Amino acid sequence: MRDKIKYLILVLAVSFCAYGFHIGEAEVVLQKAIKICLECCGIG
């Protein structure tokens, strides 16, 4: 039973990641990360 739950969670996680990439969330997250990084350096 525990193995089934592990695989179900894995499949859900991969599905949500694929959906996020499909709708373009990866670009949004990357842009936010760049802004935060530049603010920490004092450039942005």
C-alpha positions, -999 to +999 in steps of 0.1 A: +000+000+000+028+024+008+045+018-025+012+027-043+010+060-024+046+068-032+041+063-069+008+082-069+025+112-053+053+109-078+029+108-108+010+138-094+042+158-089+054+151-124+020+160-138+019+193-120+054+201-131+045+193-167+013+214-165+033+244-151+058+242-179+030+239-204+013+271-192+046+291-191+051+293-153+088+283-156+095+316-174+076+336-147+095+319-119+129+325-137+121+362-141+112+365-104+144+347-094+165+371-116+148+401-100+155+388-065+191+380-073+197+414-088+182+431-058+204+412-035+235+423-055+223+459-054+221+461-092+184+460-097 
